[in-house]
Amino acid sequence: MPDVRQPLLIAYLGSWESWTPESIDAAKLTHVCYAFAHVQEGRVVPFSDDGEAKAEGDEKMERPDPRERLLDVRRLKALHPELKVLISIGGWAAEGFSDAAQNAETRAAFADSALAFTEEYGFDGVDLDWEYPSNAMAGIKARPEDKKNFTLLLEAVKKALGGRYPLTIAAGAQPFYLEGVDVGPACELCDFVNLMTYDLYNGWSKISGHHANLFRSRHDPGGDSAERAVELFTAQGVPADKLVIGAAFYGRGMTGAGATNQGLMQATTPGSNFTKSYAEIKSEYLTNPRFVRHWDDSAKAPWLHDGDTFLSYEDPESLMHKARWVRERGLRGVMFWEYTQDHQGELLGALYDALRS
C-alpha cells in the first residue's frame, strides 16, 4: 500500500533571530525545530551566549533572553495547537555531545535532562543535532567511540522519552557522516531523520558549486546532491519514508569565479566565501542588473553570476522540484534552514503548494 500521509514540512527556527509568535506562518508547517538548546556538563540547557557553547548564528550581535524566547515558543504553540514544536539540541560547533555519550551513566543523565527540558518548556519532542559524531571538523571534541556511543545515546533518549515524545536527528548528507555513525541502527531509533542536504559546497570550498542541489549536476558528476544523500541512507537500510530532505533559505557565494561556464565549477578567490539570506538575495542581487540568473536543469538548481561573484541559492523553481521529488520517492517530507531568512514567505509558500499539489 502506498504511504498516503501528507509530507512533513519542517522549519528550523533560530532562537537568536527576530521573530514573534504572530509572525510565524505556522498554518503551512507541520513541525518547528526550535534551535537550539545546548549541552553543558552533560545536561541539556537553554541556548546561551556565555562563550561556552557555540552554534550556528552565534556571530549575531544581540539576542533575546533565552528564557523569554522559550515563553514565545509556548505562545506559538498556543496560537497553533496542531503545530508540533521540537527542541533541537546542539547545532554547528555545539560542544558537549561526546562527553555526554561516553558511558551509560552520562547517557542516562543526558537523556533524563532532555526529557526534563522537553516537559518544563512544553515541547512536543526532541531533535538531536550533533555535528558530527566521531568528527572534529566543527572544532568540538570527538572520539572514535562516538560511532557506537551515538546510537547508545539515542537509545537512552528514546527510552527516557518513553514513547510520549518523538525523537529525530539532523544528519549530515555526505559520505563522511556515514563513516562516523552506525546509520542503520541510529536511524531505526528515530521517528524521522532530517538530512542536511545543503552546504554541499560550503564555507571551505574553493570551487564554485551548487550547495543545495536536488540532483548531481552534469558539470559535477562526482558531486553531492539530495538524491545521493537519500541513496546513501537507504543503502544502509533506512526506509525512504523516514527521510526528510533539507532546503536552504540562504545562499552561499564566493568571488573570483570567471566567465567560463557562467562561473559554475570554477576556481575562486581563497577565503572569499560568504552567505546571504534569501531576503538579502532578493533585495541585493535579484534586483541588481549586473547579476544574471542561470539554471542547471540537470541539478534542478539556480545560481547567480556577474562575471566575478558566484552565488548558489534556492528559489521557488528549485523548491518545486524538490517537493515533487519527495512525493514521487515517498520520502517523509522537507525541512529547511532557517525560517526568518525569508520573512516574506515566498519559499515556504512554494514548498507548501508543491508538497500538496
C-alpha positions in Angstrom: 0.0 0.0 0.0 1.4 3.5 -0.8 2.0 5.9 2.0 -0.9 8.3 2.0 0.3 10.5 4.8 0.8 14.2 3.9 4.5 15.0 3.7 6.0 16.9 6.6 7.1 20.5 6.2 9.5 21.4 9.0 11.1 24.8 9.8 14.2 25.3 11.9 13.7 28.5 13.8 16.6 30.3 15.4 16.3 31.5 19.0 18.6 34.4 18.2 16.6 35.7 15.2 14.0 38.4 15.1 10.5 36.8 15.2 7.3 36.8 17.2 4.8 34.0 17.5 2.4 36.0 15.4 4.9 36.4 12.6 5.3 32.6 12.0 3.0 31.3 9.2 2.5 28.0 11.2 -0.6 27.0 9.2 1.8 25.9 6.4 4.0 23.9 8.8 3.7 20.5 10.4 6.7 21.0 12.7 9.1 23.6 14.0 12.5 22.6 15.3 13.4 25.3 17.8 17.2 25.9 17.6 18.9 25.5 19.9 19.3 24.0 23.3 22.9 23.2 24.3 24.8 20.7 26.3 26.7 21.8 29.4 28.2 19.5 31.9 26.3 16.7 30.2 22.8 18.3 30.7 20.5 20.0 28.2 20.3 23.7 28.9 18.7 26.7 27.2 20.7 28.4 24.4 23.3 30.6 26.0 25.7 33.3 25.0 28.3 32.7 27.6 31.1 31.6 25.2 31.0 28.0 26.4 28.6 26.7 23.8 28.6 28.0 20.2 26.3 27.2 17.4 25.0 28.5 14.1 24.2 32.1 14.4 26.4 32.9 17.4 28.1 35.7 15.5 24.8 37.7 15.7 25.1 40.8 17.8 22.2 40.8 20.1 19.7 38.1 21.0 16.6 37.9 23.2 16.8 36.5 26.7 16.7 32.7 26.1 14.1 32.1 28.7 11.9 34.9 27.4 12.2 33.3 24.0 11.1 30.0 25.4 7.9 31.7 26.5 7.5 32.8 22.9 7.6 29.2 21.9 4.7 28.5 24.3 2.8 31.3 22.8 3.4 30.0 19.3 2.0 26.6 20.3 -1.0 28.2 21.9 -1.7 30.1 18.7 -1.3 26.9 16.6 -2.4 23.8 18.6 -1.8 21.5 15.7 1.8 22.5 15.3 4.4 20.2 16.7 7.5 22.1 18.2 10.6 20.0 18.8 13.6 21.3 20.8 16.7 20.9 18.6 19.7 20.2 20.8 23.2 21.2 19.5 24.0 22.8 16.2 27.2 23.6 14.4 30.2 23.8 16.8 28.0 23.0 19.8 30.1 21.2 22.3 29.3 18.5 24.9 28.0 15.5 23.0 31.0 13.3 23.0 31.3 13.5 26.8 27.6 13.1 27.3 27.6 9.9 25.2 30.7 8.4 26.8 29.2 5.8 29.1 25.9 4.5 30.4 25.8 6.9 33.4 26.5 10.1 31.3 24.0 8.9 28.7 21.3 8.4 31.3 21.9 11.8 32.8 21.7 13.5 29.3 18.6 11.6 28.4 16.9 12.5 31.7 17.7 16.2 31.2 16.4 16.1 27.7 13.1 14.7 29.0 13.0 17.3 31.8 13.7 20.2 29.3 11.0 19.0 27.0 8.4 18.8 29.7 9.5 22.0 31.5 9.2 24.2 28.4 6.3 22.4 26.8 8.0 20.9 23.7 6.5 18.1 21.7 9.7 16.1 21.1 13.5 16.2 20.7 15.7 16.8 17.7 19.3 15.8 18.3 21.7 17.9 16.2 25.2 16.6 16.9 27.5 17.9 14.2 29.1 15.4 14.0 29.8 12.1 15.8 33.4 11.0 15.5 34.3 14.1 13.6 36.0 17.2 15.0 35.6 19.4 11.9 33.4 21.9 13.8 36.1 22.3 16.5 34.4 20.1 19.1 35.6 17.1 21.0 35.4 13.9 19.0 36.3 10.3 19.8 36.3 7.1 17.7 33.9 5.7 20.3 31.4 8.3 19.2 30.3 6.0 16.4 28.8 3.4 18.7 28.1 5.8 21.5 25.8 8.0 19.3 23.5 5.0 18.8 23.6 4.3 22.5 22.8 7.9 23.3 19.8 7.9 21.0 18.7 4.6 22.7 18.9 6.3 26.1 17.0 9.3 25.0 14.3 7.3 23.3 13.9 5.2 26.5 13.6 8.3 28.6 11.0 9.9 26.3 9.0 6.7 26.7 7.1 6.9 23.5 5.3 10.1 24.6 7.5 12.3 22.5 9.1 11.8 19.1 12.9 11.6 18.7 14.5 12.9 15.5 18.0 13.8 14.4 19.6 16.3 12.0 22.0 14.2 9.9 24.9 15.0 7.6 24.2 14.4 4.0 27.6 13.5 2.7 29.7 10.3 2.9 31.9 11.5 5.8 28.8 11.4 8.0 28.3 7.7 7.4 31.9 7.0 8.4 31.3 8.3 11.9 27.8 6.9 12.6 26.2 3.5 12.5 23.5 4.9 10.3 21.1 1.9 10.2 20.8 1.3 13.9 20.9 5.0 14.8 18.1 5.9 12.3 16.0 3.0 13.4 15.6 4.7 16.8 14.3 7.9 15.2 10.8 8.8 14.2 12.2 10.6 11.2 15.6 11.9 10.0 16.4 15.4 8.8 19.0 15.2 6.1 21.0 18.4 5.9 21.1 18.5 2.1 22.7 21.9 1.9 26.2 23.3 2.4 27.3 20.7 -0.1 29.7 23.4 -1.3 30.3 25.4 1.8 32.5 28.0 3.6 35.6 26.0 3.0 35.0 25.4 -0.7 37.5 26.7 -3.3 35.3 25.7 -6.3 32.0 27.4 -7.2 29.4 24.6 -7.0 25.7 24.2 -6.1 25.2 24.0 -2.3 21.7 22.6 -2.1 21.1 20.8 -5.5 18.5 18.1 -5.8 20.4 16.0 -8.4 24.1 15.7 -9.3 25.0 18.3 -11.9 26.3 17.2 -15.3 29.0 19.7 -14.6 29.9 17.9 -11.4 29.1 14.2 -11.9 31.0 13.1 -8.8 29.5 15.7 -6.6 26.9 15.5 -3.8 23.1 16.1 -4.0 19.9 15.4 -2.1 19.3 12.4 -4.3 22.7 11.0 -3.5 22.2 11.5 0.3 18.9 9.6 0.1 20.7 6.8 -1.8 23.4 6.7 0.9 21.0 6.3 3.7 18.6 3.9 2.0 21.6 1.7 1.1 22.2 1.4 4.9 18.7 0.2 5.4 17.0 3.4 6.4 13.4 3.4 5.0 12.8 6.2 2.4 9.6 7.2 4.3 11.7 8.1 7.3 13.9 10.6 5.4 13.2 14.3 5.3 15.4 16.3 2.9 16.7 19.8 3.6 16.2 23.0 1.7 18.2 26.2 2.2 16.6 29.6 2.7 20.0 31.1 2.2 22.7 31.1 -0.5 26.4 30.6 -0.5 28.8 32.6 -2.6 32.4 33.4 -3.4 34.3 35.8 -5.7 36.9 35.3 -8.4 34.7 32.9 -10.4 35.5 33.8 -14.0 33.2 33.9 -17.1 33.8 30.2 -18.1 30.5 28.2 -17.8 28.9 31.4 -16.3 31.0 31.0 -13.2 29.9 27.4 -12.3 32.5 24.9 -11.2 35.3 27.4 -11.4 38.3 28.1 -9.1 37.6 31.1 -6.8 39.4 33.5 -4.6 40.5 31.7 -1.4 38.7 32.9 1.7 36.1 34.9 -0.3 33.2 32.6 0.8 30.1 34.3 2.2 26.4 33.6 2.9 23.3 35.6 2.2 19.7 35.0 3.3 17.1 34.7 0.6 15.7 38.1 1.7 19.1 39.6 1.1 19.4 37.8 -2.2 16.1 39.2 -3.3 17.0 42.8 -2.3 20.7 42.9 -3.2 21.2 40.5 -6.1 17.9 39.7 -7.9 17.3 43.4 -8.4 20.9 44.1 -9.5 21.2 44.1 -13.3 24.8 43.0 -13.1 23.8 39.6 -11.8 22.3 37.1 -14.2 20.3 34.1 -13.0 21.3 30.8 -14.6 19.6 27.4 -14.3 21.2 24.0 -14.2 18.5 21.7 -15.4 20.5 18.6 -14.6 20.8 19.6 -10.9 17.5 21.5 -10.7 19.4 24.4 -9.2 19.8 28.1 -9.9 22.8 30.3 -9.5 23.7 34.0 -9.9 26.9 35.4 -11.6 28.1 38.8 -12.5 31.4 37.8 -14.1 33.2 37.5 -10.8 30.8 36.8 -7.9 29.1 33.4 -7.9 26.1 32.7 -5.7 24.4 29.4 -5.2 20.9 29.5 -3.7 17.4 28.1 -3.8 14.3 29.7 -5.3 10.6 28.7 -5.9 11.5 26.8 -9.0 14.2 24.6 -7.4 12.0 24.0 -4.3 9.1 23.0 -6.5 11.3 20.2 -8.0 12.4 19.1 -4.5 8.9 18.9 -3.1 7.6 17.0 -6.1 10.5 14.6 -5.9 9.8 14.0 -2.2 6.3 12.9 -3.2 7.4 10.8 -6.1 10.0 9.0 -4.0 7.7 8.5 -1.0 10.0 10.5 1.3 8.7 11.8 4.7 9.0 15.5 3.8 11.1 18.6 3.6 12.7 20.7 6.3 14.5 24.0 5.8 17.1 26.2 7.5 16.1 28.9 8.6 12.6 30.4 8.9 13.5 34.1 9.3 15.8 34.1 6.3 12.7 34.6 4.0 10.5 36.8 6.1 8.1 37.4 3.2 7.3 33.6 3.0 7.9 33.1 -0.8 10.0 30.0 -0.4 7.7 28.5 2.3 4.7 29.1 0.1 6.4 27.4 -2.8 7.2 24.3 -0.7 3.7 24.2 0.8 2.0 24.4 -2.6 4.2 21.8 -4.3 4.0 19.3 -1.4 0.2 19.4 -1.6 -0.3 19.8 -5.3 
